[in-house]
């Protein structure tokens, strides 16, 4: 008996269709599909303007500097703790 399509969810229908199409494609067909999909995705890429690029670069550099300061501070605190526990103890 024929399967009732209305009982399937739309996600199942799409998944079944993709599976059937992939089964019929040869290796070169799958490679060509992949390349077409890559080209379509690359067409969606928007390059930033010069102003946006400098802004993004500044944000990244500021973030890196802040993270370096946090890590350096934690390193200093942990070094003091290790020196206290394993070293000479508190300085008198």
C-alpha positions in Angstrom: 0.0 0.0 0.0 1.2 3.5 -0.7 2.6 5.5 2.1 0.5 8.5 3.3 2.7 11.6 2.8 0.6 13.7 5.2 1.7 11.5 8.1 5.3 12.4 7.6 6.8 15.6 9.0 8.3 18.0 6.6 11.8 17.3 8.0 11.4 13.6 7.3 10.3 14.3 3.7 13.3 16.5 3.1 15.7 14.0 4.7 14.2 11.1 2.7 14.5 13.1 -0.6 18.1 14.0 0.2 18.9 10.4 1.0 17.3 9.2 -2.3 19.2 11.8 -4.3 22.5 11.1 -2.7 22.1 7.4 -3.4 21.7 8.1 -7.1 24.7 10.4 -7.4 28.0 9.1 -8.4 31.3 10.3 -6.9 31.8 13.0 -9.5 28.2 14.2 -9.0 28.7 14.5 -5.3 32.0 16.5 -5.8 30.2 18.8 -8.3 27.4 19.3 -5.9 29.9 20.2 -3.1 31.7 22.7 -5.3 28.3 24.3 -6.3 27.3 24.6 -2.7 30.7 26.1 -1.8 30.4 28.7 -4.6 26.8 29.5 -3.5 28.0 30.1 0.1 30.9 32.2 -1.0 28.5 34.5 -3.0 26.8 35.2 0.4 30.0 36.5 2.0 30.1 40.3 2.5 33.6 41.8 2.8 33.8 44.6 5.4 34.6 48.2 4.5 37.9 49.7 5.5 36.3 51.4 8.5 34.6 48.2 9.7 37.9 46.3 9.3 39.8 48.8 11.5 37.0 48.7 14.0 37.0 44.9 14.2 40.8 44.8 14.4 40.7 47.3 17.3 38.1 45.2 19.2 40.1 42.0 18.7 43.4 43.7 19.9 41.6 45.2 22.9 40.2 41.8 23.8 43.6 40.2 23.5 45.3 42.8 25.7 42.6 42.4 28.4 42.9 38.6 28.3 46.7 38.9 28.6 46.3 41.2 31.6 43.9 38.7 33.3 46.2 35.7 32.6 49.3 37.7 33.8 47.4 38.7 37.0 46.3 35.2 37.7 49.8 33.9 37.0 51.3 36.4 39.5 48.7 35.4 42.2 49.3 31.7 41.7 53.0 32.2 41.8 52.7 34.0 45.1 50.5 31.2 46.4 53.0 28.5 45.3 55.9 30.4 46.8 54.0 30.7 50.0 53.2 27.0 50.2 56.4 25.5 48.9 58.9 28.4 49.4 60.0 30.5 52.3 56.5 31.2 53.6 55.2 34.7 54.3 57.8 37.4 54.2 58.4 38.9 57.7 
